[in-house]
Amino acid sequence: MKKYWLFIFVLGPLVWAQPVLSEREQARVKDELLGERLTQLLPELMDRTGIDMWVMITREYNEDPVVKTLLPATWLNARRRTMILFYRNADTQTMDRLAVARYAFGTHIASAWDAEKQPDQWKRLVELISERNPKKIGINVSEDFNIADGLDHTDYALLMDYLPEQLRTKVVSAQPLATAWIETRTEREMQIYTQLSDLTHKIIAQAFSEQVITPGITTTTDVEWWFREELTRLGLETWFHPSVDIQRSEDVLGDHLYSFANRPEHQVIQHGDLVHCDFGITYLGLNTDCQELAYVLHPSETSPPAYLVKALAQGNQLQDFLTDEFKTGRTGNEILAQALKNAKKSGLRPSIYTHPLGSYGHSSGPTIGMWDQQDGVPGAGDYPLFPRTVYAIELNTTVYIPEWKRDIRIMLEEPGYYGSEGFRYVHGRQTQLLTIPRVQEHQGY
């Protein structure tokens, strides 16, 4: 098996190496993961949601987000009009995985259409449905979950026109099943997730070091593009453009959007700055999302000021208030309300906006607050927490710094996993400020 080795240096000596698979090996692993998910996971999820038939219809370059997670690794898009039918017979414990297509949909979904016998693709789909006589026919339509709303208007109208009345009455939203498919992780995927999160942390540590940042010269925009160019060099991708921003003693704290949309570009990074980034990676069908903080030492300093160390600890405290509320069956809104209540009672000034993470960056599952909806999120926030799911634990707490005579915002984000044994971070979390330059090896994970 051919591997390309990725090396990251901190202050010269090699401190870490992580294999990044070749494109060919990535394709092999992706197809293996898909096969495991279809064989081991999908029947369980169909039984849990009570949807015994799942029909997906999509077209090339207008792919249903769920279908995109089913594409064979060598298919970059769907082909023509793609129809997929999953049928679960719980009584016989069997599973049909069929494509109404002229050829098999990769190695895991067999072709079930001979155009010589039935030239009409839609009629063949109806034949397959009728033969199995399902109790429910789930289709990807949803008001609250965009990823579960991939069936376009044209294909919906055609499907309903072709279905006879006795089948049309069985059509339901597949949103619970689509969301479960997108949010649920297998054991092998979590092994990969740990490596991916480790990689994300190490790249941030490199970006927030003297190897990339020279105070008085390097700008925030320089660091943002370093992230992008480094990922390209390593053969990796990101699902959003990284952001880097600064808080410093002489500035006034901006609103929440300052760090993400309204921040000034090309700010020169200076001694004494508190630098913040938002950065994530896409690899092997999984995504990370991290926000971390670094302090730029003055020449006379060997460690960050105690008041900033204390402020970061308050951010960690807020993380604990949130993740302590992760319980199976609780909705995102219930988790949000209790976590905010407990945090405020302790004296924190919190804001929580945690989202599902996995097959997509902003994935499907329970939304736990938004920065502008701290009283709860109707719809997506009413969805319950299930095990084997991953979240971007994203939040901030506002802290007054007497030495700066101003508020600062401690913004943190880390991938976290909720499983049968409770919550854990996928690969730790930041508990110490990174320093620029690095005085000693960072031990925050």
C-alpha positions as CSV (number, residue, x, y, z in Angstrom):
1,M,0.0,0.0,0.0
2,K,1.5,3.3,-1.1
3,K,1.4,6.2,1.3
4,Y,2.6,9.7,1.2
5,W,4.0,10.9,4.5
6,L,3.1,14.3,5.8
7,F,5.7,16.0,8.1
8,I,5.1,19.0,10.4
9,F,8.0,20.7,12.1
10,V,7.9,22.9,15.2
11,L,11.1,24.8,16.0
12,G,13.1,22.6,13.6
13,P,12.9,19.0,14.9
14,L,10.3,16.6,13.6
15,V,7.6,16.1,16.2
16,W,4.8,14.3,14.3
17,A,4.1,12.4,11.2
18,Q,0.7,11.3,9.9
19,P,0.0,9.2,6.8
20,V,-2.1,10.8,4.1
21,L,-3.3,8.1,1.7
22,S,-2.9,8.4,-2.1
23,E,-6.0,9.2,-4.1
24,R,-6.2,5.6,-5.1
25,E,-6.0,4.3,-1.5
26,Q,-8.5,7.0,-0.4
27,A,-11.0,5.6,-2.9
28,R,-10.5,2.1,-1.6
29,V,-11.1,3.1,2.0
30,K,-14.1,5.3,1.1
31,D,-15.7,2.3,-0.7
32,E,-15.0,0.0,2.2
33,L,-16.5,2.4,4.6
34,L,-19.6,2.8,2.5
35,G,-20.0,-1.0,2.3
36,E,-19.7,-1.3,6.0
37,R,-22.3,1.4,6.6
38,L,-24.8,-0.1,4.1
39,T,-24.4,-3.6,5.5
40,Q,-24.0,-2.9,9.2
41,L,-25.7,0.4,9.8
42,L,-28.5,1.1,7.4
43,P,-30.8,-1.9,8.3
44,E,-30.5,-0.9,12.0
45,L,-31.5,2.7,11.2
46,M,-34.4,1.7,9.0
47,D,-35.7,-0.5,11.8
48,R,-35.3,2.3,14.3
49,T,-37.2,4.8,12.2
50,G,-39.9,2.5,11.0
51,I,-39.3,3.3,7.3
52,D,-39.1,0.0,5.5
53,M,-38.5,1.5,2.0
54,W,-36.3,4.5,1.1
55,V,-36.5,6.0,-2.4
56,M,-34.0,8.5,-3.6
57,I,-34.2,10.3,-7.0
58,T,-31.6,12.8,-8.1
59,R,-29.9,14.1,-11.3
60,E,-26.4,14.7,-12.4
61,Y,-25.0,18.0,-11.0
62,N,-28.1,18.5,-8.9
63,E,-27.3,15.7,-6.4
64,D,-29.4,15.0,-3.3
65,P,-27.0,15.5,-0.3
66,V,-27.7,12.0,0.9
67,V,-27.0,10.5,-2.5
68,K,-23.7,12.3,-2.5
69,T,-22.7,10.2,0.5
70,L,-23.7,7.0,-1.4
71,L,-21.6,7.7,-4.5
72,P,-18.9,5.2,-5.3
73,A,-15.5,6.8,-4.8
74,T,-14.8,6.9,-8.5
75,W,-18.1,8.7,-9.2
76,L,-17.7,12.4,-8.7
77,N,-21.4,13.0,-9.5
78,A,-24.6,11.1,-10.1
79,R,-25.3,10.0,-13.7
80,R,-28.3,11.1,-15.7
81,R,-31.3,10.5,-13.5
82,T,-30.3,8.3,-10.6
83,M,-32.9,6.3,-8.7
84,I,-32.0,4.3,-5.6
85,L,-34.3,2.0,-3.6
86,F,-33.6,0.5,-0.2
87,Y,-36.1,-2.0,1.1
88,R,-35.8,-3.6,4.6
89,N,-37.8,-6.6,5.5
90,A,-37.6,-6.8,9.3
91,D,-39.4,-10.2,9.4
92,T,-36.9,-12.0,7.2
93,Q,-34.0,-9.7,8.2
94,T,-33.2,-9.1,4.6
95,M,-32.2,-5.9,2.8
96,D,-32.6,-4.9,-0.9
97,R,-30.2,-2.3,-2.3
98,L,-31.2,-1.5,-5.8
99,A,-30.5,1.1,-8.5
100,V,-33.0,1.8,-11.2
101,A,-30.2,2.4,-13.6
102,R,-28.7,0.7,-16.7
103,Y,-25.6,-0.3,-14.6
104,A,-24.8,-1.0,-11.0
105,F,-24.4,1.9,-8.6
106,G,-20.8,0.9,-7.7
107,T,-20.2,-2.4,-6.0
108,H,-22.8,-2.1,-3.2
109,I,-26.0,-1.2,-5.0
110,A,-27.1,-3.6,-7.8
111,S,-28.8,-2.5,-11.1
112,A,-32.5,-3.5,-11.2
113,W,-33.5,-2.0,-14.6
114,D,-33.4,-3.8,-18.0
115,A,-34.4,-1.1,-20.5
116,E,-35.1,-3.7,-23.1
117,K,-37.9,-5.2,-21.0
118,Q,-39.2,-1.9,-19.5
119,P,-38.1,1.2,-21.4
120,D,-39.7,3.6,-18.9
121,Q,-37.4,4.2,-15.9
122,W,-40.2,5.5,-13.8
123,K,-42.5,2.6,-14.5
124,R,-39.7,0.2,-13.5
125,L,-39.3,2.1,-10.2
126,V,-43.0,1.6,-9.5
127,E,-42.8,-2.1,-10.4
128,L,-40.0,-2.6,-7.8
129,I,-42.0,-0.7,-5.2
130,S,-45.2,-2.6,-5.9
131,E,-43.5,-6.0,-5.8
132,R,-42.3,-5.3,-2.2
133,N,-45.5,-3.6,-1.0
134,P,-43.8,-1.5,1.7
135,K,-45.6,-0.1,4.7
136,K,-43.9,3.3,4.3
137,I,-42.1,4.9,1.4
138,G,-39.7,7.4,2.6
139,I,-38.6,10.3,0.3
140,N,-36.1,13.1,1.1
141,V,-38.3,16.0,1.8
142,S,-37.9,18.1,5.0
143,E,-38.8,21.6,6.1
144,D,-36.2,21.8,8.9
145,F,-33.3,19.7,7.7
146,N,-31.8,20.9,4.5
147,I,-29.6,17.8,4.0
148,A,-32.8,15.6,4.2
149,D,-34.6,17.8,1.6
150,G,-32.8,16.7,-1.5
151,L,-35.7,15.6,-3.7
152,D,-36.3,18.4,-6.2
153,H,-39.8,19.6,-7.2
154,T,-39.6,18.1,-10.7
155,D,-38.8,14.6,-9.6
156,Y,-41.3,14.8,-6.7
157,A,-44.1,15.7,-9.1
158,L,-43.1,12.9,-11.5
159,L,-42.9,10.3,-8.7
160,M,-46.4,11.2,-7.4
161,D,-47.8,11.1,-11.0
162,Y,-46.4,7.6,-11.6
163,L,-47.3,6.1,-8.2
164,P,-50.8,4.6,-8.1
165,E,-53.1,5.8,-5.4
166,Q,-52.6,2.8,-3.0
167,L,-48.8,3.5,-3.0
168,R,-49.1,7.3,-3.0
169,T,-50.8,7.2,0.4
170,K,-47.8,5.4,1.9
171,V,-45.3,8.2,1.0
172,V,-43.8,9.9,4.1
173,S,-40.8,12.1,4.8
174,A,-37.7,10.1,5.2
175,Q,-36.1,12.9,7.3
176,P,-35.6,10.8,10.5
177,L,-33.9,8.1,8.4
178,A,-31.9,10.6,6.3
179,T,-30.7,12.4,9.4
180,A,-29.8,9.2,11.1
181,W,-27.8,8.0,8.1
182,I,-25.9,11.3,7.9
183,E,-25.2,11.7,11.6
184,T,-24.4,8.1,12.8
185,R,-20.8,7.0,12.7
186,T,-19.3,3.5,12.7
187,E,-16.5,2.3,14.9
188,R,-14.0,2.4,12.0
189,E,-15.0,5.9,11.0
190,M,-14.3,7.1,14.5
191,Q,-10.8,5.6,14.3
192,I,-10.3,7.7,11.2
193,Y,-11.9,10.7,12.9
194,T,-9.4,10.6,15.7
195,Q,-6.5,10.8,13.2
196,L,-8.2,13.6,11.3
197,S,-8.7,15.7,14.4
198,D,-5.1,15.1,15.4
199,L,-4.1,16.3,12.0
200,T,-6.3,19.4,12.3
201,H,-4.8,20.3,15.7
202,K,-1.2,19.9,14.4
203,I,-1.8,22.1,11.4
204,I,-3.2,24.8,13.6
205,A,-0.2,24.5,15.9
206,Q,2.1,25.0,12.9
207,A,0.1,28.0,11.7
208,F,0.2,29.6,15.2
209,S,4.0,29.4,15.5
210,E,7.0,31.4,14.5
211,Q,7.3,29.1,11.5
212,V,4.4,31.0,9.9
213,I,3.9,34.2,12.0
214,T,6.4,37.0,12.4
215,P,5.0,39.7,14.6
216,G,5.0,43.1,12.9
217,I,5.0,41.6,9.4
218,T,2.6,38.7,9.1
219,T,-1.1,39.6,8.6
220,T,-4.2,37.6,9.5
221,T,-4.9,37.2,5.8
222,D,-1.5,35.7,5.3
223,V,-2.2,33.0,7.8
224,E,-5.6,32.3,6.3
225,W,-4.0,31.6,2.9
226,W,-1.2,29.7,4.5
227,F,-3.9,27.3,5.8
228,R,-5.4,26.9,2.3
229,E,-2.0,26.5,0.6
230,E,-0.7,24.0,3.2
231,L,-3.8,21.8,2.7
232,T,-3.3,21.9,-1.1
233,R,0.3,21.0,-0.7
234,L,-0.6,18.1,1.5
235,G,-3.3,16.8,-0.9
236,L,-6.1,17.7,1.5
237,E,-9.2,19.9,1.3
238,T,-11.3,22.2,3.5
239,W,-15.0,22.7,3.5
240,F,-14.8,26.5,4.3
241,H,-12.3,29.2,3.9
242,P,-10.3,29.6,7.2
243,S,-10.6,32.7,9.2
244,V,-8.1,34.4,11.5
245,D,-8.8,37.4,13.7
246,I,-7.2,39.4,16.5
247,Q,-8.2,40.8,19.9
248,R,-5.9,43.3,21.5
249,S,-5.9,45.7,24.4
250,E,-6.6,48.9,22.6
251,D,-9.6,47.7,20.6
252,V,-13.2,47.5,21.5
253,L,-14.9,44.1,21.3
254,G,-17.0,43.8,18.2
255,D,-20.2,41.9,17.8
256,H,-20.3,38.2,17.2
257,L,-20.0,38.5,13.4
258,Y,-16.7,40.4,13.8
259,S,-14.7,37.2,13.9
260,F,-16.4,35.5,11.0
261,A,-17.7,38.0,8.5
262,N,-17.0,41.6,9.6
263,R,-13.4,41.3,10.6
264,P,-10.9,43.6,8.9
265,E,-8.5,42.0,6.5
266,H,-4.7,42.2,6.4
267,Q,-4.4,43.1,10.1
268,V,-0.7,42.9,11.0
269,I,-0.2,40.5,14.0
270,Q,1.6,42.3,16.8
271,H,3.2,41.3,20.2
272,G,0.5,41.1,22.9
273,D,-2.3,40.0,20.5
274,L,-4.8,37.2,21.2
275,V,-5.1,35.4,17.9
276,H,-8.1,33.2,17.0
277,C,-8.7,30.9,14.1
278,D,-11.6,28.9,12.6
279,F,-10.3,26.0,10.5
280,G,-11.5,22.5,9.3
281,I,-10.5,19.7,7.1
282,T,-12.3,17.3,4.8
283,Y,-10.8,13.8,4.4
284,L,-12.2,10.3,3.6
285,G,-15.8,11.6,3.7
286,L,-15.4,13.2,7.2
287,N,-15.0,16.8,8.3
288,T,-13.5,18.6,11.3
289,D,-14.2,22.1,12.6
290,C,-11.8,23.8,15.2
291,Q,-11.4,27.2,16.7
292,E,-8.3,27.8,18.8
293,L,-6.4,30.7,20.4
294,A,-2.8,31.8,20.5
295,Y,-1.0,34.6,22.3
296,V,1.9,36.5,20.7
297,L,4.6,36.9,23.4
298,H,6.3,40.2,24.0
299,P,10.1,39.8,23.9
300,S,10.2,40.0,27.7
301,E,7.6,37.3,28.2
302,T,8.0,33.6,28.4
303,S,4.3,32.7,29.0
304,P,0.9,34.2,28.4
305,P,-0.5,36.6,31.0
306,A,-2.3,35.0,33.9
307,Y,-5.5,36.9,33.0
308,L,-5.7,35.3,29.6
309,V,-4.9,31.8,31.0
310,K,-7.8,32.3,33.4
311,A,-10.1,33.5,30.6
312,L,-9.3,30.3,28.6
313,A,-10.2,28.2,31.6
314,Q,-13.6,29.9,31.7
315,G,-14.1,28.8,28.1
316,N,-13.2,25.2,29.1
317,Q,-15.7,25.6,31.9
318,L,-18.4,26.5,29.5
319,Q,-17.6,23.5,27.4
320,D,-18.1,21.3,30.4
321,F,-21.4,22.9,31.2
322,L,-22.5,22.0,27.7
323,T,-21.2,18.5,27.3
324,D,-22.4,17.5,30.8
325,E,-26.0,17.9,29.4
326,F,-25.5,15.4,26.6
327,K,-28.1,12.7,27.3
328,T,-29.7,10.3,24.9
329,G,-33.2,11.5,23.9
330,R,-32.7,15.1,25.0
331,T,-33.4,17.6,22.2
332,G,-30.9,20.2,21.1
333,N,-33.0,22.9,22.6
334,E,-33.3,21.1,26.0
335,I,-29.5,20.7,26.1
336,L,-29.0,24.4,25.2
337,A,-31.4,25.7,27.8
338,Q,-29.9,23.7,30.7
339,A,-26.3,24.4,29.7
340,L,-26.9,28.2,29.5
341,K,-28.8,28.2,32.8
342,N,-26.0,26.4,34.6
343,A,-23.3,28.5,33.0
344,K,-25.0,31.8,33.8
345,K,-25.6,30.6,37.4
346,S,-21.8,30.2,37.8
347,G,-21.2,33.7,36.6
348,L,-20.2,33.1,33.0
349,R,-21.5,35.1,30.1
350,P,-22.1,32.3,27.6
351,S,-23.2,31.9,24.0
352,I,-23.6,28.3,22.6
353,Y,-24.0,27.5,18.9
354,T,-23.0,23.8,18.5
355,H,-23.8,21.9,15.4
356,P,-23.7,18.3,14.2
357,L,-20.5,17.3,12.4
358,G,-19.6,14.4,10.2
359,S,-20.5,13.7,6.5
360,Y,-20.9,17.5,6.2
361,G,-19.4,20.3,8.2
362,H,-22.7,21.8,9.2
363,S,-24.3,18.4,9.2
364,S,-27.7,17.0,10.0
365,G,-28.9,16.2,13.6
366,P,-29.8,18.3,16.7
367,T,-28.8,21.9,16.5
368,I,-27.8,23.1,19.9
369,G,-28.2,26.9,19.6
370,M,-27.2,29.4,17.0
371,W,-25.3,32.6,17.8
372,D,-28.4,34.7,17.1
373,Q,-30.9,32.1,18.5
374,Q,-29.9,31.5,22.2
375,D,-33.5,30.8,23.2
376,G,-33.6,27.7,21.0
377,V,-33.9,26.7,17.3
378,P,-37.4,25.6,16.2
379,G,-37.3,22.4,14.2
380,A,-33.7,21.4,14.0
381,G,-33.3,22.2,17.7
382,D,-36.2,19.9,18.6
383,Y,-34.5,16.8,17.2
384,P,-33.2,14.4,19.9
385,L,-29.6,13.3,20.7
386,F,-28.7,9.8,19.6
387,P,-25.5,7.9,20.3
388,R,-22.6,7.4,17.9
389,T,-22.8,11.0,16.7
390,V,-20.3,13.8,16.4
391,Y,-20.6,17.5,17.1
392,A,-18.6,20.7,16.7
393,I,-18.6,21.9,20.3
394,E,-18.8,25.5,19.3
395,L,-19.3,28.3,21.8
396,N,-17.9,31.4,23.4
397,T,-17.9,33.2,26.8
398,T,-17.3,36.9,27.2
399,V,-14.7,37.8,29.8
400,Y,-13.8,41.2,31.2
401,I,-10.1,41.8,31.3
402,P,-9.2,44.6,33.8
403,E,-5.7,45.0,32.4
404,W,-7.1,45.7,29.0
405,K,-10.1,47.6,30.3
406,R,-12.4,45.8,27.9
407,D,-14.3,42.6,27.3
408,I,-12.8,39.8,25.2
409,R,-14.5,36.8,23.7
410,I,-13.0,33.3,24.3
411,M,-14.2,31.4,21.2
412,L,-13.6,27.7,21.1
413,E,-14.6,24.8,18.9
414,E,-13.6,21.1,19.0
415,P,-15.0,17.9,17.5
416,G,-16.7,15.8,20.2
417,Y,-18.2,12.3,20.1
418,Y,-21.3,11.1,21.9
419,G,-21.5,7.4,22.4
420,S,-22.9,4.7,24.6
421,E,-20.4,5.6,27.3
422,G,-21.2,9.3,27.2
423,F,-19.3,12.3,25.7
424,R,-15.7,12.6,24.8
425,Y,-13.6,14.8,22.6
426,V,-12.5,13.1,19.4
427,H,-8.9,14.1,20.0
428,G,-8.8,16.3,23.1
429,R,-9.4,20.0,23.4
430,Q,-7.3,23.1,23.8
431,T,-6.6,23.8,27.5
432,Q,-3.5,25.9,27.1
433,L,-2.9,28.9,24.9
434,L,-0.5,28.4,22.1
435,T,2.3,30.9,22.1
436,I,4.1,32.7,19.3
437,P,7.0,32.0,19.4
438,R,6.7,28.6,21.0
439,V,8.5,28.5,24.4
440,Q,7.8,24.9,25.1
441,E,6.0,22.0,23.5
442,H,2.2,22.7,23.6
443,Q,0.6,20.2,26.0
444,G,-3.1,21.3,25.6
445,Y,-4.4,18.0,24.2
